[in-house]
Amino acid sequence: MLPFGERNPDPAIAALEVEILEEVNKSGLGPGGYGGTVTALDVHIKTLPCHIASLPVAVNIQCHAHRIREAIL
């Protein structure tokens, strides 16, 4: 985990982190998918050499309790 706001030392990857963060927040999903202007607080990209068949990608989201909505009428 990198500190909030810290960017990748590679300028091209740092620019991609900023671009992805802006696009994700423009999506309007908001916290927990309930709508809003802040969907992600930050984006960090880590790169390491690996075989092309094993390019790992991780997306971390909140727990299930924050991704469901229930109402009793």
Backbone bond lengths (Angstrom), bond angles and torsions (degrees), N, CA, C in turn:
res aa  C-N    CA-C-N  psi(-1)  N-CA   C-N-CA  omega(-1)  CA-C   N-CA-C  phi
1 M - - - 1.457 - - 1.528 108.62 -
2 L 1.297 114.35 129.01 1.459 120.34 175.72 1.525 109.12 -93.39
3 P 1.317 117.15 152.33 1.466 119.07 174.95 1.531 111.11 -60.96
4 F 1.303 116.39 148.96 1.456 123.24 179.43 1.520 109.81 -54.13
5 G 1.334 116.76 129.84 1.463 121.53 176.95 1.509 114.93 86.39
6 E 1.327 119.10 -9.17 1.458 120.67 179.19 1.525 109.34 -77.55
7 R 1.306 117.02 134.29 1.451 122.28 -176.32 1.526 111.19 -106.33
8 N 1.314 115.40 159.74 1.455 123.18 176.29 1.528 108.51 -61.74
9 P 1.347 118.45 142.46 1.467 119.41 -179.80 1.534 114.08 -66.22
10 D 1.330 117.81 -21.72 1.470 121.43 177.09 1.532 108.28 -78.53
11 P 1.330 118.86 118.66 1.471 121.24 -176.34 1.533 113.94 -57.56
12 A 1.330 118.05 -36.08 1.473 120.24 179.97 1.525 110.99 -67.08
13 I 1.325 116.80 -41.49 1.464 120.48 179.16 1.526 110.06 -71.76
14 A 1.315 117.68 -37.10 1.472 120.91 177.36 1.528 110.10 -61.50
15 A 1.327 116.99 -40.41 1.468 120.60 178.06 1.526 110.45 -65.78
16 L 1.330 117.35 -37.66 1.461 121.34 177.60 1.526 111.08 -65.64
17 E 1.326 117.92 -38.79 1.470 121.74 176.46 1.526 111.05 -59.01
18 V 1.313 115.64 -45.81 1.465 120.91 179.61 1.523 110.60 -65.06
19 E 1.327 116.88 -43.66 1.462 120.86 -179.05 1.540 111.09 -63.42
20 I 1.325 117.11 -44.74 1.462 120.26 179.41 1.523 110.42 -63.28
21 L 1.333 117.72 -43.25 1.464 121.16 178.91 1.527 111.10 -59.03
22 E 1.319 117.01 -44.55 1.467 120.70 179.80 1.527 111.19 -63.57
23 E 1.329 116.80 -44.62 1.474 120.60 -179.02 1.524 111.85 -66.19
24 V 1.322 117.25 -41.19 1.472 120.63 178.58 1.519 109.94 -62.31
25 N 1.319 117.65 -43.10 1.462 120.00 -178.80 1.533 112.34 -72.44
26 K 1.345 117.37 -23.30 1.467 119.60 175.38 1.526 112.08 -76.76
27 S 1.328 117.14 -11.35 1.471 120.79 -177.76 1.523 112.76 -66.04
28 G 1.335 117.09 -25.53 1.456 120.48 179.08 1.516 114.70 81.06
29 L 1.335 117.59 8.29 1.471 119.78 179.49 1.521 112.13 -65.77
30 G 1.298 116.90 -43.19 1.454 120.88 179.03 1.515 112.84 74.27
31 P 1.339 116.57 177.59 1.458 120.50 -178.00 1.525 111.30 -64.86
32 G 1.333 115.79 130.05 1.450 120.47 178.92 1.509 114.42 67.32
33 G 1.324 118.49 10.70 1.459 121.29 -179.97 1.515 114.25 78.24
34 Y 1.326 117.55 14.60 1.467 121.65 -178.45 1.523 113.84 -92.08
35 G 1.326 116.92 5.50 1.462 120.67 179.55 1.516 111.39 93.24
36 G 1.307 115.18 145.41 1.459 120.32 179.11 1.509 111.07 149.50
37 T 1.312 115.70 -178.42 1.464 120.68 -175.27 1.517 113.34 -97.22
38 V 1.316 118.88 -14.21 1.465 121.17 179.77 1.521 108.85 -118.21
39 T 1.328 116.20 104.29 1.463 122.15 177.15 1.521 109.98 -96.05
40 A 1.327 117.48 -40.02 1.465 122.78 179.57 1.520 108.97 -126.73
41 L 1.333 116.11 143.27 1.455 120.12 176.74 1.522 111.97 -85.66
42 D 1.331 116.61 -32.84 1.456 119.63 179.45 1.518 109.65 -162.35
43 V 1.309 116.47 163.49 1.468 123.65 177.35 1.523 107.00 -130.90
44 H 1.329 116.18 130.32 1.464 121.57 176.88 1.522 108.26 -125.23
45 I 1.321 116.54 130.81 1.460 121.99 177.66 1.521 107.71 -113.95
46 K 1.325 115.28 125.18 1.463 121.52 175.53 1.520 107.11 -113.04
47 T 1.307 117.69 135.31 1.463 121.19 178.68 1.518 109.56 -123.27
48 L 1.326 114.82 139.48 1.460 122.52 174.97 1.523 107.29 -144.61
49 P 1.305 117.33 150.26 1.460 118.57 177.86 1.525 110.95 -66.54
50 C 1.320 116.75 136.00 1.464 121.43 177.53 1.523 108.75 -157.98
51 H 1.300 115.84 165.47 1.460 121.55 177.38 1.526 108.64 -68.27
52 I 1.319 117.72 141.61 1.466 121.37 -175.54 1.529 112.46 -60.29
53 A 1.329 117.86 -25.75 1.465 120.98 -179.91 1.527 112.39 -75.58
54 S 1.331 117.05 -9.34 1.465 119.08 -177.46 1.526 112.13 -125.41
55 L 1.322 117.11 39.80 1.461 119.93 179.47 1.525 109.74 -72.09
56 P 1.327 117.68 106.40 1.466 119.81 -177.13 1.532 111.85 -81.97
57 V 1.311 115.43 144.46 1.464 122.44 175.32 1.518 107.46 -135.04
58 A 1.314 117.38 134.39 1.462 121.06 178.09 1.519 109.33 -127.49
59 V 1.309 115.83 133.79 1.460 121.85 173.78 1.520 106.27 -124.57
60 N 1.303 117.19 117.09 1.464 121.22 -178.51 1.513 109.73 -99.98
61 I 1.323 115.54 128.06 1.461 120.88 -179.53 1.525 109.64 -126.84
62 Q 1.305 115.75 172.92 1.455 120.27 -179.99 1.519 110.93 -68.16
63 C 1.311 115.70 170.73 1.457 120.58 -179.28 1.537 111.18 -69.60
64 H 1.327 115.59 166.32 1.462 122.14 -176.74 1.531 112.01 -56.66
65 A 1.299 116.97 -34.05 1.468 120.25 -178.42 1.522 112.21 -60.91
66 H 1.313 117.72 -26.61 1.462 121.04 179.57 1.521 112.90 -91.21
67 R 1.340 118.16 -6.67 1.449 121.13 -176.67 1.517 113.14 -107.04
68 I 1.305 119.18 7.38 1.457 121.53 178.74 1.525 109.89 -123.91
69 R 1.283 115.57 158.54 1.468 120.66 177.01 1.527 106.15 -135.77
70 E 1.294 115.61 138.88 1.451 120.47 -178.92 1.518 108.93 -140.73
71 A 1.318 115.47 142.50 1.466 120.14 178.08 1.524 108.00 -138.79
72 I 1.307 116.01 137.51 1.462 121.28 175.50 1.517 106.93 -110.67
73 L 1.327 115.85 121.73 1.459 121.13 -178.38 1.510 110.82 -105.37
